[in-house]
Amino acid sequence: MRLPSPSMTSPTVPDELLGCWRRQWIEYADGARDDTSIVVWLQLPSLMADIRLSAEALSLAGRTGFADCTHAELAVLAANDSSAGTTVCSPFHRGDDGVRRATAEWSSTVGFQEVSTFPEPGLLELNGDGNVMIERAPSGAYVEEWRLLPDTREPLHCMLLPNGASWYRAGDVGVLVHDRRLAVAPLDCEFSFARRRAGSATDEEWVIDASTLPWRVGAAIT
């Protein structure tokens, strides 16, 4: 895995976008609605990481590894869609209706899927206090509602770990990203969402809440 060069990490998003956002729901153009998946988007000044797990994938947390999964369950894991890369976003401007709007675009350096499901820019709308955001596809393909998680605005950083994984942190939450280690194991790509352990005396005690490797749930990141 490679991290973006320093020239790519200068601020390219407005302050309103910083932190960790959790999706409440997505509605597609055909009227289908998903409010059961876990979708988390962690945004730093330029770098971003997101994790997208279906309810079916989340139900596999009791498995011990790939060998413990049926073919059908492996197909569920293969449908996961998570990524890490960079975000570019215009400043938010308040319209005559009082709504603040901006346009964001994303590019991935690591992706669970080879091709982006929705490659369009996102048309963003912020509510009054900035904790709720609506994202729309210009084509009308989808509408999403996001909520800013508390205590995720600072500190914000990304670091490369000794094992080659990257750690993206936003306050009390983080995303661990470990790219595929073997070309023959296409599912062996880790995107894990973790929270800082309650009562932790240091910044080193984290527990995984959700992961593209479901058997990692409950494991500590040290």
TILUMDO-823740 format. One record per residue: x, z, y of N, C-alpha, C in turn; residue in three letters; residue number from 1. Coordinates in steps of 0.02 Angstrom, whole numbers. Example, Ala and Ser with C-alpha at 12.3 -4.5 7.8 and 13.67 -1.06 7.14 Angstrom:
BEGIN
[[660, 390, -284], [615, 390, -225], [660, 390, -165], 'ALA', 1]
[[642, 354, -112], [684, 357, -53], [645, 394, 2], 'SER', 2]
This chain:
BEGIN
[[42, 0, -60], [0, 0, 0], [44, 0, 62], 'MET', 1]
[[23, -36, 113], [59, -33, 176], [12, -9, 231], 'ARG', 2]
[[39, 31, 275], [0, 51, 334], [10, -1, 388], 'LEU', 3]
[[-38, -10, 434], [-29, -56, 490], [33, -37, 530], 'PRO', 4]
[[64, -86, 561], [123, -73, 602], [104, -33, 663], 'SER', 5]
[[152, 2, 696], [136, 43, 754], [99, 5, 808], 'PRO', 6]
[[113, -60, 815], [80, -99, 867], [5, -105, 854], 'SER', 7]
[[-15, -93, 790], [-86, -98, 772], [-121, -32, 777], 'MET', 8]
[[-85, 22, 792], [-116, 88, 792], [-130, 113, 863], 'THR', 9]
[[-115, 74, 914], [-132, 93, 982], [-209, 93, 987], 'SER', 10]
[[-237, 134, 1033], [-309, 140, 1036], [-345, 74, 1047], 'PRO', 11]
[[-392, 59, 1003], [-432, -1, 1010], [-506, 13, 1005], 'THR', 12]
[[-525, 78, 1004], [-595, 96, 1003], [-608, 147, 1058], 'VAL', 13]
[[-668, 149, 1086], [-684, 199, 1137], [-690, 268, 1105], 'PRO', 14]
[[-683, 320, 1146], [-685, 388, 1121], [-750, 405, 1085], 'ASP', 15]
[[-804, 373, 1106], [-869, 388, 1076], [-871, 374, 1001], 'GLU', 16]
[[-826, 330, 978], [-827, 309, 908], [-784, 353, 863], 'LEU', 17]
[[-743, 395, 893], [-695, 435, 854], [-731, 488, 812], 'LEU', 18]
[[-701, 503, 754], [-727, 555, 710], [-751, 526, 645], 'GLY', 19]
[[-792, 565, 610], [-818, 544, 545], [-894, 537, 548], 'CYS', 20]
[[-918, 479, 530], [-989, 463, 532], [-1015, 457, 460], 'TRP', 21]
[[-1074, 486, 448], [-1106, 479, 382], [-1170, 439, 390], 'ARG', 22]
[[-1178, 389, 348], [-1237, 347, 352], [-1298, 383, 324], 'ARG', 23]
[[-1353, 381, 361], [-1416, 410, 338], [-1456, 361, 296], 'GLN', 24]
[[-1456, 298, 317], [-1492, 246, 280], [-1470, 178, 303], 'TRP', 25]
[[-1484, 128, 261], [-1475, 58, 280], [-1538, 21, 259], 'ILE', 26]
[[-1562, -24, 302], [-1620, -66, 286], [-1599, -139, 291], 'GLU', 27]
[[-1614, -177, 239], [-1593, -247, 237], [-1649, -292, 263], 'TYR', 28]
[[-1631, -355, 274], [-1679, -402, 303], [-1741, -411, 260], 'ALA', 29]
[[-1734, -401, 194], [-1792, -409, 150], [-1835, -347, 146], 'ASP', 30]
[[-1817, -295, 185], [-1856, -234, 186], [-1832, -180, 138], 'GLY', 31]
[[-1785, -197, 94], [-1757, -147, 48], [-1719, -94, 88], 'ALA', 32]
[[-1724, -32, 65], [-1694, 24, 102], [-1654, 68, 53], 'ARG', 33]
[[-1596, 90, 74], [-1554, 134, 33], [-1538, 196, 74], 'ASP', 34]
[[-1562, 254, 50], [-1545, 318, 82], [-1518, 367, 30], 'ASP', 35]
[[-1495, 341, -27], [-1469, 385, -80], [-1393, 377, -89], 'THR', 36]
[[-1364, 323, -66], [-1291, 315, -72], [-1255, 362, -25], 'SER', 37]
[[-1194, 380, -43], [-1150, 416, 4], [-1106, 364, 38], 'ILE', 38]
[[-1111, 359, 103], [-1070, 313, 142], [-1042, 352, 201], 'VAL', 39]
[[-976, 355, 204], [-941, 393, 256], [-890, 347, 289], 'VAL', 40]
[[-889, 347, 355], [-843, 305, 394], [-802, 351, 439], 'TRP', 41]
[[-737, 352, 427], [-692, 394, 465], [-654, 350, 514], 'LEU', 42]
[[-661, 364, 579], [-632, 320, 630], [-580, 357, 672], 'GLN', 43]
[[-518, 333, 670], [-464, 356, 712], [-459, 310, 773], 'LEU', 44]
[[-411, 321, 819], [-407, 278, 879], [-403, 204, 864], 'PRO', 45]
[[-374, 185, 808], [-374, 115, 786], [-388, 109, 712], 'SER', 46]
[[-355, 151, 672], [-363, 148, 599], [-431, 176, 578], 'LEU', 47]
[[-455, 150, 522], [-518, 175, 494], [-513, 175, 418], 'MET', 48]
[[-556, 216, 387], [-565, 215, 314], [-638, 231, 301], 'ALA', 49]
[[-667, 196, 253], [-736, 213, 234], [-742, 215, 159], 'ASP', 50]
[[-791, 252, 136], [-805, 258, 64], [-880, 249, 54], 'ILE', 51]
[[-897, 206, 7], [-967, 187, -5], [-982, 193, -80], 'ARG', 52]
[[-1022, 242, -98], [-1036, 256, -168], [-1111, 258, -181], 'LEU', 53]
[[-1134, 221, -230], [-1205, 220, -247], [-1224, 285, -283], 'SER', 54]
[[-1289, 297, -287], [-1312, 356, -324], [-1292, 352, -397], 'ALA', 55]
[[-1291, 292, -425], [-1270, 283, -494], [-1197, 302, -504], 'GLU', 56]
[[-1155, 282, -456], [-1083, 299, -461], [-1074, 375, -453], 'ALA', 57]
[[-1111, 406, -409], [-1105, 478, -399], [-1125, 517, -461], 'LEU', 58]
[[-1170, 489, -502], [-1193, 524, -562], [-1141, 526, -617], 'SER', 59]
[[-1084, 490, -608], [-1033, 487, -659], [-978, 540, -649], 'LEU', 60]
[[-991, 589, -606], [-940, 639, -591], [-920, 680, -653], 'ALA', 61]
[[-961, 680, -704], [-944, 718, -764], [-898, 681, -812], 'GLY', 62]
[[-884, 618, -799], [-839, 581, -843], [-767, 605, -833], 'ARG', 63]
[[-725, 594, -883], [-656, 618, -880], [-606, 563, -864], 'THR', 64]
[[-628, 501, -865], [-583, 445, -851], [-616, 380, -871], 'GLY', 65]
[[-581, 325, -862], [-610, 259, -879], [-629, 255, -952], 'PHE', 66]
[[-588, 285, -996], [-602, 281, -1067], [-665, 318, -1087], 'ALA', 67]
[[-689, 361, -1043], [-749, 401, -1057], [-812, 366, -1032], 'ASP', 68]
[[-805, 306, -1003], [-861, 269, -974], [-883, 213, -1021], 'CYS', 69]
[[-948, 201, -1022], [-974, 144, -1058], [-961, 81, -1017], 'THR', 70]
[[-973, 22, -1048], [-965, -40, -1011], [-1012, -43, -951], 'HIS', 71]
[[-1073, -18, -960], [-1121, -18, -906], [-1098, 27, -849], 'ALA', 72]
[[-1068, 84, -867], [-1043, 131, -815], [-982, 101, -779], 'GLU', 73]
[[-940, 66, -815], [-883, 32, -782], [-908, -21, -733], 'LEU', 74]
[[-963, -54, -750], [-992, -103, -705], [-1018, -69, -641], 'ALA', 75]
[[-1045, -8, -648], [-1067, 30, -589], [-1007, 45, -545], 'VAL', 76]
[[-952, 68, -575], [-892, 84, -536], [-864, 22, -502], 'LEU', 77]
[[-869, -36, -536], [-842, -98, -508], [-881, -120, -447], 'ALA', 78]
[[-942, -96, -439], [-983, -115, -381], [-970, -73, -320], 'ALA', 79]
[[-926, -22, -325], [-910, 19, -267], [-880, -25, -212], 'ASN', 80]
[[-891, -5, -150], [-867, -45, -93], [-838, 2, -40], 'ASP', 81]
[[-773, 8, -39], [-739, 52, 10], [-680, 13, 39], 'SER', 82]
[[-656, 34, 97], [-602, -3, 129], [-564, 40, 178], 'SER', 83]
[[-505, 17, 197], [-465, 49, 249], [-431, -6, 288], 'ALA', 84]
[[-423, 4, 353], [-393, -47, 395], [-396, -28, 468], 'GLY', 85]
[[-418, -74, 510], [-420, -62, 582], [-488, -82, 610], 'THR', 86]
[[-504, -51, 667], [-565, -66, 704], [-548, -86, 775], 'THR', 87]
[[-582, -136, 800], [-579, -154, 871], [-650, -150, 898], 'VAL', 88]
[[-659, -115, 953], [-726, -105, 980], [-724, -110, 1056], 'CYS', 89]
[[-774, -143, 1084], [-780, -148, 1156], [-801, -81, 1185], 'SER', 90]
[[-791, -70, 1250], [-817, -8, 1281], [-893, -5, 1276], 'PRO', 91]
[[-920, 56, 1273], [-992, 65, 1274], [-1017, 56, 1346], 'PHE', 92]
[[-1069, 17, 1355], [-1100, 7, 1420], [-1174, 26, 1416], 'HIS', 93]
[[-1197, 62, 1466], [-1267, 84, 1467], [-1311, 29, 1497], 'ARG', 94]
[[-1362, 9, 1459], [-1408, -42, 1482], [-1462, -14, 1528], 'GLY', 95]
[[-1504, -58, 1553], [-1559, -37, 1596], [-1607, 9, 1561], 'ASP', 96]
[[-1608, 6, 1494], [-1653, 49, 1456], [-1621, 117, 1440], 'ASP', 97]
[[-1559, 128, 1465], [-1525, 192, 1455], [-1486, 197, 1391], 'GLY', 98]
[[-1487, 146, 1349], [-1451, 146, 1285], [-1380, 121, 1295], 'VAL', 99]
[[-1332, 157, 1266], [-1262, 135, 1269], [-1247, 89, 1210], 'ARG', 100]
[[-1217, 31, 1225], [-1206, -20, 1174], [-1134, -44, 1174], 'ARG', 101]
[[-1110, -62, 1114], [-1042, -90, 1107], [-1043, -135, 1046], 'ALA', 102]
[[-990, -174, 1038], [-983, -218, 980], [-917, -202, 945], 'THR', 103]
[[-920, -191, 880], [-860, -173, 841], [-847, -226, 788], 'ALA', 104]
[[-782, -234, 773], [-761, -278, 718], [-709, -241, 676], 'GLU', 105]
[[-709, -255, 611], [-666, -221, 564], [-623, -270, 525], 'TRP', 106]
[[-561, -251, 511], [-519, -290, 466], [-487, -243, 417], 'SER', 107]
[[-485, -262, 354], [-461, -218, 300], [-391, -235, 279], 'SER', 108]
[[-350, -184, 268], [-285, -193, 236], [-288, -173, 163], 'THR', 109]
[[-335, -129, 146], [-349, -109, 76], [-424, -112, 67], 'VAL', 110]
[[-446, -146, 15], [-518, -150, 2], [-533, -145, -72], 'GLY', 111]
[[-585, -107, -90], [-604, -103, -160], [-630, -170, -184], 'PHE', 112]
[[-666, -204, -140], [-689, -271, -155], [-645, -322, -120], 'GLN', 113]
[[-634, -379, -153], [-590, -430, -125], [-622, -466, -65], 'GLU', 114]
[[-688, -470, -65], [-724, -505, -12], [-774, -457, 20], 'VAL', 115]
[[-775, -455, 86], [-821, -410, 122], [-893, -432, 112], 'SER', 116]
[[-936, -383, 97], [-1007, -397, 88], [-1040, -419, 153], 'THR', 117]
[[-1021, -386, 208], [-1049, -401, 274], [-991, -411, 323], 'PHE', 118]
[[-967, -473, 331], [-909, -486, 373], [-924, -490, 448], 'PRO', 119]
[[-988, -481, 467], [-1007, -488, 537], [-982, -429, 580], 'GLU', 120]
[[-978, -440, 646], [-969, -382, 691], [-1029, -336, 686], 'PRO', 121]
[[-1020, -275, 710], [-1076, -228, 712], [-1098, -217, 784], 'GLY', 122]
[[-1162, -222, 797], [-1190, -207, 863], [-1211, -134, 863], 'LEU', 123]
[[-1177, -94, 903], [-1186, -21, 901], [-1228, 4, 959], 'LEU', 124]
[[-1270, 54, 945], [-1311, 86, 996], [-1305, 162, 987], 'GLU', 125]
[[-1289, 197, 1042], [-1282, 270, 1040], [-1342, 304, 1072], 'LEU', 126]
[[-1363, 360, 1042], [-1416, 399, 1074], [-1388, 440, 1131], 'ASN', 127]
[[-1430, 482, 1162], [-1410, 517, 1223], [-1349, 561, 1216], 'GLY', 128]
[[-1344, 602, 1162], [-1287, 647, 1157], [-1230, 617, 1116], 'ASP', 129]
[[-1238, 556, 1092], [-1184, 521, 1058], [-1173, 540, 986], 'GLY', 130]
[[-1220, 578, 956], [-1211, 600, 887], [-1249, 558, 836], 'ASN', 131]
[[-1291, 513, 860], [-1329, 468, 817], [-1315, 397, 840], 'VAL', 132]
[[-1299, 354, 793], [-1282, 284, 809], [-1320, 237, 764], 'MET', 133]
[[-1347, 185, 793], [-1379, 131, 756], [-1331, 71, 756], 'ILE', 134]
[[-1322, 42, 697], [-1281, -18, 691], [-1324, -75, 665], 'GLU', 135]
[[-1319, -133, 698], [-1358, -191, 678], [-1311, -250, 666], 'ARG', 136]
[[-1328, -291, 617], [-1292, -354, 607], [-1321, -406, 654], 'ALA', 137]
[[-1279, -446, 687], [-1305, -497, 732], [-1353, -545, 698], 'PRO', 138]
[[-1343, -557, 633], [-1387, -603, 596], [-1453, -571, 577], 'SER', 139]
[[-1458, -505, 584], [-1517, -470, 562], [-1515, -450, 489], 'GLY', 140]
[[-1456, -457, 457], [-1449, -443, 385], [-1462, -369, 369], 'ALA', 141]
[[-1448, -324, 415], [-1457, -253, 402], [-1462, -213, 467], 'TYR', 142]
[[-1489, -153, 461], [-1489, -102, 514], [-1469, -37, 480], 'VAL', 143]
[[-1424, 2, 511], [-1402, 66, 483], [-1408, 121, 535], 'GLU', 144]
[[-1420, 182, 511], [-1417, 241, 555], [-1359, 284, 532], 'GLU', 145]
[[-1316, 304, 579], [-1258, 347, 566], [-1265, 412, 604], 'TRP', 146]
[[-1240, 467, 575], [-1237, 532, 608], [-1165, 556, 610], 'ARG', 147]
[[-1143, 580, 667], [-1075, 607, 674], [-1072, 675, 641], 'LEU', 148]
[[-1025, 684, 595], [-1016, 749, 563], [-984, 798, 612], 'LEU', 149]
[[-1006, 860, 614], [-977, 909, 661], [-905, 924, 643], 'PRO', 150]
[[-867, 943, 694], [-797, 964, 686], [-753, 910, 656], 'ASP', 151]
[[-765, 847, 676], [-724, 792, 651], [-691, 751, 707], 'THR', 152]
[[-692, 776, 767], [-664, 737, 823], [-589, 748, 831], 'ARG', 153]
[[-563, 804, 805], [-491, 817, 810], [-472, 871, 759], 'GLU', 154]
[[-409, 869, 735], [-359, 817, 748], [-376, 753, 711], 'PRO', 155]
[[-347, 698, 735], [-356, 632, 705], [-287, 604, 688], 'LEU', 156]
[[-275, 590, 624], [-211, 560, 608], [-213, 526, 540], 'HIS', 157]
[[-162, 485, 526], [-154, 453, 462], [-81, 461, 442], 'CYS', 158]
[[-69, 478, 378], [0, 485, 355], [7, 457, 285], 'MET', 159]
[[67, 433, 270], [83, 407, 204], [110, 464, 162], 'LEU', 160]
[[81, 476, 103], [101, 531, 60], [157, 508, 12], 'LEU', 161]
[[195, 556, -15], [251, 538, -60], [231, 496, -120], 'PRO', 162]
[[168, 503, -144], [146, 465, -202], [122, 395, -185], 'ASN', 163]
[[128, 376, -121], [108, 309, -99], [37, 305, -73], 'GLY', 164]
[[-1, 359, -79], [-69, 360, -52], [-67, 371, 24], 'ALA', 165]
[[-121, 354, 57], [-128, 366, 129], [-183, 417, 140], 'SER', 166]
[[-171, 462, 187], [-218, 516, 202], [-243, 507, 274], 'TRP', 167]
[[-308, 495, 281], [-340, 487, 346], [-379, 551, 360], 'TYR', 168]
[[-363, 583, 416], [-396, 646, 431], [-434, 642, 497], 'ARG', 169]
[[-494, 671, 497], [-534, 680, 558], [-561, 751, 557], 'ALA', 170]
[[-527, 796, 590], [-549, 865, 592], [-550, 896, 523], 'GLY', 171]
[[-608, 920, 502], [-615, 956, 439], [-629, 912, 379], 'ASP', 172]
[[-626, 845, 387], [-636, 800, 330], [-580, 749, 328], 'VAL', 173]
[[-574, 716, 271], [-523, 665, 264], [-540, 616, 209], 'GLY', 174]
[[-505, 559, 209], [-512, 509, 156], [-443, 494, 129], 'VAL', 175]
[[-436, 501, 63], [-375, 484, 28], [-382, 414, 0], 'LEU', 176]
[[-333, 371, 15], [-336, 301, -7], [-274, 286, -48], 'VAL', 177]
[[-284, 265, -110], [-229, 246, -154], [-246, 178, -183], 'HIS', 178]
[[-208, 127, -162], [-221, 59, -183], [-210, 51, -258], 'ASP', 179]
[[-233, -5, -286], [-224, -18, -357], [-150, -15, -376], 'ARG', 180]
[[-136, 24, -428], [-67, 33, -449], [-46, -18, -502], 'ARG', 181]
[[-94, -46, -539], [-79, -96, -591], [-130, -153, -586], 'LEU', 182]
[[-105, -214, -585], [-150, -271, -581], [-197, -275, -640], 'ALA', 183]
[[-177, -245, -697], [-219, -247, -756], [-273, -193, -754], 'VAL', 184]
[[-273, -150, -704], [-323, -97, -698], [-359, -104, -631], 'ALA', 185]
[[-402, -154, -623], [-432, -168, -558], [-476, -112, -530], 'PRO', 186]
[[-501, -68, -574], [-543, -13, -551], [-502, 47, -529], 'LEU', 187]
[[-437, 47, -543], [-394, 104, -527], [-373, 102, -454], 'ASP', 188]
[[-423, 107, -411], [-414, 105, -338], [-452, 165, -310], 'CYS', 189]
[[-416, 211, -280], [-448, 274, -260], [-464, 277, -186], 'GLU', 190]
[[-528, 291, -173], [-551, 312, -107], [-588, 377, -118], 'PHE', 191]
[[-559, 432, -95], [-589, 499, -105], [-603, 532, -38], 'SER', 192]
[[-664, 557, -32], [-685, 593, 28], [-678, 667, 15], 'PHE', 193]
[[-642, 703, 58], [-627, 774, 48], [-644, 814, 110], 'ALA', 194]
[[-658, 878, 98], [-670, 925, 153], [-618, 981, 150], 'ARG', 195]
[[-601, 1007, 209], [-555, 1063, 211], [-589, 1124, 181], 'ARG', 196]
[[-554, 1157, 136], [-583, 1214, 100], [-605, 1268, 149], 'ARG', 197]
[[-665, 1294, 140], [-692, 1346, 184], [-646, 1407, 183], 'ALA', 198]
[[-631, 1432, 242], [-588, 1491, 247], [-515, 1476, 238], 'GLY', 199]
[[-496, 1413, 235], [-426, 1395, 224], [-384, 1420, 282], 'SER', 200]
[[-329, 1452, 265], [-283, 1478, 316], [-236, 1425, 341], 'ALA', 201]
[[-232, 1369, 305], [-188, 1315, 325], [-227, 1250, 324], 'THR', 202]
[[-193, 1196, 344], [-225, 1130, 343], [-211, 1094, 277], 'ASP', 203]
[[-186, 1130, 228], [-164, 1098, 166], [-214, 1104, 109], 'GLU', 204]
[[-269, 1139, 118], [-315, 1152, 63], [-379, 1111, 71], 'GLU', 205]
[[-384, 1059, 30], [-440, 1012, 34], [-469, 1002, -35], 'TRP', 206]
[[-535, 990, -38], [-569, 978, -102], [-608, 913, -97], 'VAL', 207]
[[-604, 872, -150], [-637, 807, -151], [-712, 816, -165], 'ILE', 208]
[[-753, 787, -121], [-826, 788, -128], [-853, 727, -164], 'ASP', 209]
[[-821, 670, -154], [-846, 607, -182], [-787, 559, -189], 'ALA', 210]
[[-788, 517, -240], [-731, 474, -252], [-750, 412, -292], 'SER', 211]
[[-714, 357, -281], [-722, 298, -323], [-697, 312, -394], 'THR', 212]
[[-657, 365, -403], [-638, 391, -469], [-678, 455, -478], 'LEU', 213]
[[-739, 452, -505], [-785, 510, -503], [-758, 573, -535], 'PRO', 214]
[[-713, 567, -583], [-684, 627, -615], [-637, 665, -568], 'TRP', 215]
[[-624, 638, -509], [-583, 673, -459], [-624, 722, -418], 'ARG', 216]
[[-690, 719, -421], [-732, 765, -383], [-717, 837, -402], 'VAL', 217]
[[-706, 879, -352], [-688, 949, -362], [-614, 962, -365], 'GLY', 218]
[[-575, 908, -369], [-502, 917, -371], [-477, 934, -301], 'ALA', 219]
[[-420, 968, -299], [-389, 986, -235], [-339, 934, -213], 'ALA', 220]
[[-337, 922, -149], [-284, 881, -119], [-236, 928, -85], 'ILE', 221]
[[-174, 929, -106], [-125, 975, -77], [-68, 937, -45], 'THR', 222]
